[in-house]
Amino acid sequence: MKWSEIGLILLALAAVAGLFSVVAGGHENVENQDGIPEVTDPLLLIERDIAVICCGSGFRNVPSASADTIVKSMDLLDSISMHQANLYVTRTLRSHGFDHVVTYIVPGRGLSFLCHTPDEEPLRFELNDTSL
């Protein structure tokens, strides 16, 4: 055998070993090395999920009438009906552990969802219908 053939064989073995190490354990290392912390805040998770049916990328803070109530607002996409939005938001609240109390229809504006966070803090989501 020539030296070039031995080099090619060693190179092929190194490639196979590298491929095996990536397939066998690479997924765990990639997820841990991203440096992006996992989101655990329920408000951020709700915001991310509800943003699918709304204009913009997140909630707007709204001055609340009551000092202890968190109030967040978003604008509904024109392609989503109020009934679809009501069902989607109610299911999303429940899936994230929020205690949904009641939904009000605010004439000329949209929907207002009253609920409690998983930490029992009062919360109000306003979903504004931009087509009105």
Secondary structure, 3 states (H helix, E strand, C coil): CCHHHHHHHHHHHHHHHHHHHHHHHHHHHHHHHCCCCCCCCHHHHHHHHHHHHEEEEEEEECCCCCCCCEEEEEEECCCCCHHHHHHHHHHHHHHCCCEEEEEEEECCCEEEEEEECCCCCEEEEEEEECCC
